[in-house]
Amino acid sequence: MWSRRDLLRAAGVGAAASLIGDLGCRAPTPPTPPMRQLDPGLRPALRDALAVLATRLTEPVVFARVRRRIRAAVDLLERDVADDTVALVVLAGRGADGGWREHAIDRVDPALVGAAARALVAAAPPGGGAAIAAGPPAEHAGPALDDPDGLTLTDWRARIDDLAARAATGGNSRLVYRAVYAVTDDETRWIVTAEGDHRERRVRSRIGAVAVAWHGSAPVAGTVEIAGGFGPATDRLGTAALAEINGEALALTTPGAFTAAPDAVVVLAPPVAAALIARSGPRADGPVVIVDDPGDLADGAGYGSFTIDDLGRPTAARRGGWVRRDRAGRGVASFTNLVVAPGAVADLAATTGAAAFLIDGVADVGGRSDQLALRATRVRRLERGRLTGHAWRDVELRGAVGALLAATTALGAAPVTVAIDDDVPRAVVTPGLVTRAALVPSRGAA
């Protein structure tokens, strides 16, 4: 028997499977109080812990993160609103022997924070220490475009029900599965160092829908997702985009296997371009310039936006490298928002000449190092800038990342934010692009 998660993964929409695969299978959780209620008790405890660390450690830092995730979803069987909170506190510093020491706990209890600080200092060699600068706490507030703090459970249900009703437009009985979801992370970080005391709150959301139809022996999906720092604004996902995914799931494909095209002109839709750019990282030259921009992008486009890293350093300065902490507290060097400046081309297909292919979705991304193997959800043939009606599902795009970017001949005019990771929040903000790549029949998951 197929589970919801199995169906979505088989249809090539693993991201949706991870967000809604356990829909209706979790026990309800009580509402979480706003993070501002934690601040009066937690912030002094963090400063006291830093004072303890500074007696024996250089470069002391106390980091705390409380991440509240509200996930609302509706499919053909269930309606679910889950409200979960996870916490992390990391105390760290460098001992007199030069070794870096860390201690992580998963609760923001002031007594536990103090005990962890004392334990870390007790295990450190004698010597060392740091002077703590005086000064008021610094607040780093993100854009409050749609604040989840004021939403009740009834509000969440009303928003997701409206999204589900609009997503039903254009569907028919051939659709075997349909779901909509809105996932909002409301994250507050406190970073206390010898140089200063910081607090930053960021709200980011992923809002999307998926429709699945059965074709022959396999499921085929149509998907759409928007992401950014705009909060739980489900009305940003328009009815036209929701209706389009039903047509994508129902669309027929060309009989027979795809014929390999070793040097094809390809139009990469923004989600496909994002997979390429995420593998590349920042790039200062060539036809595609990629900038790591941690700041507040226009209209809430920044999904990974933070003004300080998890060691309290300004992200704009990038002193000593960019550090984020994963859910286990480990420091991870990571980009935030990789941003590609848009071009001026409204219709990329019109630039392709006699023959080309449109790659409009990503099922899986593989390959090692600079080599990319991207399994497409669908590849469509273009002739003189127009779709011919030929389409294939089991196709891989292959090539070296650097060569694919260097071969870019056109950039679209409309950038899209594509969320890449939630644990250490990252995103790519990019338009579509035209390049040259090898297209071959898929050998299965890349």
Steps between C-alpha positions, in 0.01 A plus 500: 500500500626845410541755779468873444877537529565212255263652243662845517854366479412275207352803324828689545386749763718408794487852645122479535533149644725631777257781586167313488594131502387450860180703465245393762743254664622722783347574838377859534732735686394789722536858374840655566532838675668779304878507527484843661368331814824304531727801467473656850620183673729355235708798399645573847581129538694505173698805612575335836617187319732707282653657811576151631657393168712816488678403822695228320422506124599743229249574220207400723158482338157394618254425222129420547239429235127437535334396177124472488364319194134528410403261224152503350407254227193354329479204264220270384484324837629727775515856626783556745646800685810417704674747731843383618791672669862387523770670701879495496760662724872478419771627734849517355844656523871437458704364787849604604633200306352639176230235477142596415244372749123478463205377701148475354166454674150479352313712756500873572471452876708769681613254769621249237682775311686602816588141584631440147723808524649386827562149366675633189729723707578222748625279217718773346871538591597788729583834342335687220199721552349799323387853579129559442406826330227707661208632298129463439359193325465532124173417329494372140141493381403355165211621285162425658299463180254245644566417865391149610487607865148633465351196321278255686445136407174608336688758292746238377219264404317774313812587301585144404137420415489799266823381336354150457179633348692708246729205418200288401440724197554309177527156659315187392457135594832400343682669787570234761649737757503871576642695796582855607729611781629807682806461722622798703811508717500774765860502625661711770874487568691646791880529454701632794876550457776698668443768234123537530154365566268437203144386444351435156159373396425375149184356349518294180241295315455237230154488344420247231275244337537166326269303269562141390348300212571141401659440160547137404697338782626814673370814671570842348485823699453868444639727771532865592666663799583854609748578776627806681499715809143621452332292773195274458347703217323218314331747264840559334459165324261596223204301372643489145821335621299248701284410200807456281640212706184296439565529128865403551402181683243408235721579198586203281856414400650391169505120455839333492835579655666838476779522240822631654601856404868541597517877436149639525380855546299490823271749673522448875196610700593681826476189726739316264735797477495515881631143527790593272578822689482333842768256385715786370497741794605865459657591164647840417549474123347353187149546359341393832622700800391341829507705819459369855260758643392442862300821525134589465405462136212692346144390582608220733692309231780406742442157654840462670536865603692577820705806596732309736638149490485252786821634654357852516699636207343730238417295193572795272863507619547120479782516754661159539242316291124455521391264781153356554405225743306191397240336721772313694687824573787435261646802326447488124658729240207586276364753255177682586322640194683441173371776275527526121427841353218460247545565131265680266350206309129450561471193274809279521362246253493766228883526517567133430484480122394194302506222763527492877360338813318648800589347839227607739547296818748309717435145620848429639849650498817293509853493370830560674706813541452724194313234305121536505247227426151647524196280445223714355133467581425586137687601186305667217615560147510849348508590130566864414410603853168315515400179674445213257295280733780243539587431865700239692530415869803272535778737395820617670691821442875449542803724489765686696350779709762753392455416133119517522516848654768620258286389204202712614371719217191661660357576843132547571347817637300352790700357794345236725599399856564125530552361851795257504522396866299550819736367767759765417269736306627566149345616175581587141339807344531468124319543169498227237790475259604357162815288469633186328505157666493127434154339528491123534241236597482467875660202670277546805561723802804717438 
